Amino acid sequence: MLKLDVCIVGAGPAGATLSHFLHKLNIDHLLIDKSEFPRDKICGDGITVDVLNVLKRINPELLEKFAAQSEMLPSWGFCFHGPKGQEIRYDFRDADFPVAPFYTARRIDLDDFLIRELPENGSGRFWSKTELIGLKRNSEGFEVRLKRNGEEETIQSKLVIGAEGEKPVVTRYLGLEHFREKEHLLAAIRIYYKNVQGFHPGDHLEFFFDKDLLPGYFWAFPLSNNEANVGLGMLSTAISAKKINLKKMFEQVVERNPYIQPMFENAEALEKTKGWGLPIMTPKRRIAGEGYALIGDAGGMIEAFTGKGIGPGMMSARILSEHLESAFKSGNFDLSPYHDHMYRYYQSEIKHTYRLQKSLKHTWILNPVMSLASWSALTKYAEDRMIRDFLKWL
């Protein structure tokens, strides 16, 4: 029977990132995923400052390599479009940024890159087409039952890390509360398009707050090759209360919203509508304990307002790696300090994004927020908070 220190279930950005850090720490580990790479994953495809930060911490050359090998598109700003056509737009070139603060990159490229760049002769191994089918505690940690290439196999691991995405597999086997309750869950749909027109010359990320879609929003993110990631998201409680069909709502918004419709006059869908759930950050969700931790979507690392998940997911892996290093040095495998560390790190963001998310419920609240009076506050936030965070990794 194979015995190892850490088993990571799920090889998306969070799981693969943790594997990279464990290779650096020389911690024996196994990374598994039920899919074969490259594979697509439904996502908004936004690469934010925290992603860049983590890539550089893994290896200063890794970010440059990803930018050179992928079709990553630099985005110099963002725009929030209000129900009445108001715009709050910010271009970071006005703040003399040396490089773009955001990028867009298809998840199929990002995920495959992180896997391909794993060290070949390091302290870990990667098994694709491998599914977790059982998990049982014992005196040495966990007995992990796997189905690999159609054959069942059992391994022994001191620690288990859930990184399997929004479907709670490790959580279920451990008997934990998974907090997929509607008040902690966003639902979203995505469609890749080509020939979407009207993007800002700086390839800004565009967010639209349509009155019929509130408390959700519509997004349009430019990609390379004249393509775009387009979709909409909404809190699950609102979908249930309003009996909303997201696919029909998407079609209605594109057809009748006067600020969105012109962008799609010559656009062509490249795929059918794809939907997924986004568990959002809440300290009520226990993401660590004796012998286990949850990272990425498995740990609910989704920001409540914009649905940002890649950055927090990769950051959760980085932060967990520090606690794993301490655990193996001390021999204490209670990873609860990671739980406290994560929610302390994102405390301010959780507070403000939940507040912003609640502001979307009524246009009488949102319209004043989108007024020119908000411009100075948004500018200060962009210049003080985002530039400070950005400079951390330069």
Buried (B, 14 or more C-beta within 10 A) or exposed (E): EEEBBBBBBBBBBBBBBBBBBBBBBEBBBBBBBBBEBBBBBBBBBBBBBBBBBBBBBBEEEBBEEBBEEBEBBBBBBBBBBBBEEBEBBBBBEEBEBEEBBBBBBBBBBBBBBBBEBBEEEBBBBBBBBBBBBEBEBEEEBBBBBBBBEEEEBEBBBBBBBBBBBBBBBBBEBBEBEBBBBBEBBBBBBBBBBBEBEEBBEBBBBBBBBBEEBBBBBBBBBBBBEEBBBBBBBBBBBBBEEBEBEBBEBBEBBBEEBEBBEEBBEEBEEEEEEBBBBBBBBBBEBBBBBEBBBBBBBBBBBBBBBBBBBBBBBBBBBBBBBBBBBEBBEEEEBBBBBBBEBBBEBBEEBBEBBBEBBBBBEEBEBBBEBBEEEBBEEBBEEBBEEBBEBBEEBE
